[in-house]
Amino acid sequence: MLSRVAENLYWFGRYVQRAENTARLINVNANLMLDLPRRMPLGWAPLIEITGAEAAFKELYDEATEENVVRFLMIDPRNPGSIVSSLNNAREILRVSRDTMPRDTWERLNDIYFYVQERGESSILRTARQAFVQQVISGALLVYSVLTTNMSRDVGFQFLRIGTNIEQADMTTRILDVRTLRLNQNDDKLDLTPFENIVWMSVLRSLTAYQMYRRHLRTRVNGNGVVRFLLQNRDFPRSAMFCLDNIASTLPHLPNSRSIERTIDRTRGLVRDANIEGLMKTAMGVPDLMDEIQIGLNDLHTALADAYFSQSGS
């Protein structure tokens, strides 16, 4: 397969997943703000931290108000990680790679892209926002459904899988990183245990994991359980371990690369061997581990680019 085509499919998977995850974050955070007392300092700024866009946001906005953050994440084309930018990038890739994916993919992606273009500005307000983000989530899932049900499981599909799973693993670890850090930095003198549980429930819901968490663990929501489930569970599709296992399963279909194998094995080891109970006892235990995993994911991206994309000139 031409390296440019492989790279396009990889990034297409990442951009569609990014648009969906960003919509989920906005929706869940809005609900979280309704459940928490005003004194608990979470607000909307953590969403900028989760997406890793602090520098870009500060250049464009003076304050992390609800409206500013929502606009930045939903419809600001100057933010390369916004919903509109992610969908636009996916659409540009598909425009030049339409013969590698089912024809219905173009139609379904256009549906959600033009919906965002037409409704984005009017959906910043709370009254219309939930319907907007739900439509984005549904549209992204429909695009992925078309691909998984109609696309041949050839080399191109493996790169699509890799991109989707790297993006999801990255988002899962970012959410755990920021939410854990924010809870540990809270200086409120009140007993915040009930509110901490609400935050952990929001973490699960931002990854559509609440129902599966209760099914697997059969216990109340708590920090140790949530971190372990979202990091190490091998059956839940948005857990870091599941995503890394999925990436590893694509390797037999691709040209051999020891660098990629070593990077995946090292990152999987970080996740698999993590002592969750011990990490949760220290303020920076989980955030430090998440940083290490994110470095591993970045190294994996670099190894993939060096092995398969370098000839494309990107």
N, C-alpha and C positions, 0 to 999 in steps of 0.2 A: 504494500500500500504506500502511496506517495506520502511523504512526511507532512506535507501541507494538509492533506485530507485528514490524516490521523489527528493532527493538532486541532483542526476545526471541530471534529467530532468530540474531542476531549473538552474543548472550551464550550461547545454547545451544551454539553451535559452540565458543566459548572454554572453557566449563566442561567439556565432554566431553574436549576436547584436553588441558586442564589435568590432569584426573584421570589420563589415560593417561600423560602425561609425568612426573607425580609418581611414579607406580608404577614407571616405567622407571628414574628416578633412584635410588630406594631399592634396586631389584634390582641395578643395576650397581655402586652404591657398596659394597654388601655383598660383591660378588665382588672389587672392587678392594682392599678391606681385607685380603682373604686373600692377595693377590699382592704387597703392598708390605711392606717391612720396618717394624717398629714405630717405628724412629727417624724415618721420613718423616712429617712432621706434617700429614697431610691430614685423617684422621678423619671425623667426621660433621658437624661444623660447616659445611663448605662447602655442604651441601645447604640449610641455612637461608639462607645468603647467595645461593645460586642462585635460590631462590624469593622473595627479597626480603622475608623475614619476620623479620628479626633483632629488631626492636622488639617484635613480638607474642610471639616465643619467649621473650625475656628477661623479659617480664611474667609468664609462666606457669611457667617452669622455671629452676632455678638453674644447671644445667650441661648442656652439649651432649653428653650421653652417647648411646650408640647407642639405648638404649631410649627416652630422652626425645625424641630427634629422630624416630625411627620413629613413635612415638605421635603426636607433633605433626603429622607429615606425612600419616599414614594415617587416624587416626580421631578426632582432636581437633576437636569441632565449634566450639571457640573460635577455631580457625585458619581463616579464610575461604578459604585456599588448600589445605586438606587434601583428601584424596580423598573423604572422606565429605561435606564441605561442598560440594565441586564437584559431586558427583553429586546431592546434595540440591537445590542451586540449579538444576541442569539439569532435575531432575524437577519442580520447582515451575513452571519456565517451560513445560515440556511440558504440565503439567496444565491450564494456561490457554490453550495454543496448539495443542491436539491436532488441530484441524481444518486446520492449516497443514503438518503433517508426516504421513507414512504411519503407519497405525495400528500396524504392527509395531514402530515406534520406541518406543512406550510400553511394550510388552511386553518388549522387549530391555533397555531402560533399567531397568525394574523388576527384571528378573532380577539385574543387577549391583548395583543399589542395595540390595536385600534381602540379597544375598550379603555385601556389605560390612557391613551392619548386624549380621548373624548371626555372621560369622566374624572381624570386625575385631579384637576384643579378644584372641582366642586366637591371632591371627596375628602379634602383635608379636614373639614369640619366633622365633629364627632357624629352628627346625625346621619351622615352618608358614608362614613369611613368603614364601618364594619362590613356593609354590603360590598364595598369596593375591594377590600382585602380578601374577602371570601371568594369573590369572583376571580381574583388573581390566583389564589390557591387552587381553585377548581380548574382554571385554565391550564396552569402548569402541570397539574396531575393528569389532565386530559392529553396534553402533549406527550408526556412520558408514557401514558398508557398506549397511545398510538405507536410509539416506538417499540415498546416491549412486546406488543402483540403482533406487530406487522413487520419488524425488521429482522433480517437474517442474522444469525449469531456468528457473523464473520469477524475478521480482525477489527473492522470499523466499529462494530457494536461493543467490542471489548474496550476500546478507547472511550466510548461514550459512558460505559459503566465506570471506568476509572475516574473520569472527570466528575461524575455525579457523586461517587462515594468519597472522593477527596473533599469535595465541597461540603458534603454532609458531616464528615468527621471533623472538619475544621469548624463548622458552625456549632456542633455539639460541644466541643472543647471550649470554644469561646464563651458560650453561654454559661458553662460550669465555672469558668475562670472568673468572669465578671460578677456573677451572682454570689459566688462564695466569697470573693474579696469584699464586696459591698456589705455583706452581712457581718463579716469579721471586723469591718471598719466602723460599724455603727456605734456611736457613743451614747445613745439614748439610755437613760437610767431605768427605764421601765423594763418589766419582764416581757421580752419580745418573743418568747418561745412560740406562742400561737401564731404570731405574724411571720416568724421564720418558716413555719409549716406552710403558710399561705404562699410565701415566696417559692419554696421548693415545689409546691403544686403548680405554680406558674411556670417553673422550669420544665416540668413534665409536659404541661399543656403546650408550651411553645414548640415542643418536638412531637406533639400528638402521642405522648407516651403514658399519659395518666392511666388509661384503662389497662394497658398491657403491664404497667408496673404493678397495679393491684392484682392482676391475674397471676403474675409470676411470684410476687413477694407475699401476697395475702396478709399485709400488715399496713398500719397507718403510714402516711408519708413522713419521712424523716430524711435528714441530710445524708447520713451514711448510706441509706438504702438507695436514694436517688443517684448519688454519685456512682455507686457501684453498678447500678442498673444501666446508666447511660454510658458508662465507660466499658464495662466488662461483659455485659450480657451478649451472648452469641446468637440469640434468636430475634432480637428486636432490630429492625432495619436501620434505625437512626443512631444506634449505639456506636461508639468509636470502634469497638472490637469487631462488630458485624461488618462495618464499612471496610476495615483493614483486611479482614478475612476475604471479603468480596473482591477487593483489589488483588490479593494474592492468588485468588482462583482464576484471574484472567491471564496470569503469566504463562501457563502452558500454551496459550493460544498466540503468544507474541514471540518475536525473536529474543533469544536468550540475552539477559543482561544481569551480570552478577552484582553490579552497583545497585540496581533496583531491588533485587532480592535481599541484599544486605540491609538496605534502608527500610524495607517493609518489615523484615524480621526484627530489626532493632526497635522500631516504633511499636510493633505488636508486643514485644517484650516489655516495654514501658507500661503499656496498658494492662497486659495480662498479670504482671507481677506487682502491680501497685497495691500497697497495704492501705486500704481506704480508711480503716479505723484510725490508724496511726496518723495519716495525713490530715484527717479532720480534726485532730487534737491541737494542731498548730495553725496559727493565723495564715501562714503562707504556704502550707503543705499542698493543698489542692491547686492554687494558682501557679505555684512553681512547677508542679507536674504538668499542668495544662500547657504551660510555656514550652516545656520539653517536648511534649507531643506535637505542638504546633510547629516547632523547629523541625521535628521529624517529618511532618507532612510537607513542609516547605522543601526539605532535602529530597523528599520523594518526587515532588514536582520538578525540581532541578535535574534529578537523575532521569526522569522521563523525557524532559526536554533535550538533554544531552544525548540520550540513546535513540530517540525516535523523531524528535522535531528539529534537530539542529540543522538539517539540510534545507529546511523551509525558509531560512533567512530571518526567523523571528527572534 
